[in-house]
Amino acid sequence: MTIRDRGKLKWAPAAFLPEYTKMLRELDRDYYRQQKPIIDEFQYEEFDQRICYAMEYNFAVKITKWVDGFNYEIVGRVHYVDPIKKEVRLKTETDEVERVKMAEIIAVIVLE
């Protein structure tokens, strides 16, 4: 006789506990978390060149950023590069200004 485990179903009566539901959400989130890719100095220089090129010719860029284990993509035009705060300001399609820190950037693609 084999044992059939019901998985999460057996914990359904305890779903009213807020600590339990919070723990389950964190476990699901941690399952999909990724490590930050290692980016060398050459790649950072290449990102900088692509950003400057897109800013000079007013091309759109797609910047992939890594935040807390997840990758997010932002598409927009480079509005300003702040060397003091080390961030790039993008103007998106909806005319919102997104700020991306240089340390979060893991990929830059120029869209022509």
N, C-alpha and C positions, 0 to 999 in steps of 0.2 A: 504494500500500500504506500503510495507516494504522498508526500505532504504538499498541499497546494497553499501557497502563501497568497494572501489577498492584497499584499502591498499596502498602499495608502488607505485602502478601503477599511482596514481594521482600525485605523486611527480616526475615522470619521466622527465617532461620538465625542472625541476630544477637540473637535474643530472650534468649539466655542471659546477655547482658551486663547487669548490674544498672543501670549508668549509662544504658543505652539505654531500658530499661523505665521507669525513673524519669522520663526526659525525655519519653517518650510520655505518661505519666500527667499530667505538668505541662502539656503541650501541650493535651491534652483538657480539663483543668480550666480553662486560660486561655481556651479557646474559649467557654465558657459564662459567664465572668466579666462582671459588669455594673459600670458606673460608679455611684458613690453619687449618688442624686438630690439636687438642691439644695432645701433646705427653709428657708423664710424664717421670720422671727420670729413672724409671725401663725400659721403652722402649728404651731410649737412651743407657742405659747400655747393653741391649740386642743387639742393633745395633752394638755397639762397639765390643762385643764378636763375633758376626757373621763376621764382617769385619776382625778381627784378625784371626779367624779360616780360612777364605777364603785366607787370605794373607799367612798364614803359610803353608797350603797344596796346594797352587796355584790353587784354585777353582775359577770359574767365579762367579760373583755376579750380581744381578739385583737390582739396586738402584733406587728407586722412589723419585724424588725430587719435591718440590713445589716451583714454582717461579711465583710471581705476579698473583696468582689465578689459575694457571694451573699446572697439574701434568705431569712430563716428566720422562720417564724410560731410564736408561742407563745400558747397559750390557757390562761387561768387567772384567778384572782381576785387583785386587788391586795391584798397583805398589808401593805406598808410602802413609803413613798417616802422615800428618804434624800437630803436636800438637800446634805449635806456630801460624800458620795461620788458624788452625782449619778447615782443608780441607782434603779430600781424593782424591788421584790421581788414576785414573783408566786407564788402557791400553785397548782400545777397539779392536774389531776384525780387524779394518783397521789400526792398529798400531798408532792410535792417542791417545794423553793423554788428558783425560777429568778431569777437576777439579770440585769437588763438595764440597760446604761448608757444614759443619756439621749441621748448623742451617736450611739448606734447605731439609735435608733428612727426609722423612716421612715413608720409608719402605726399608728393606734390605732382600733380599732372596738369599741364597747360592745355586748356580746351580752346581751340582756334575757331 
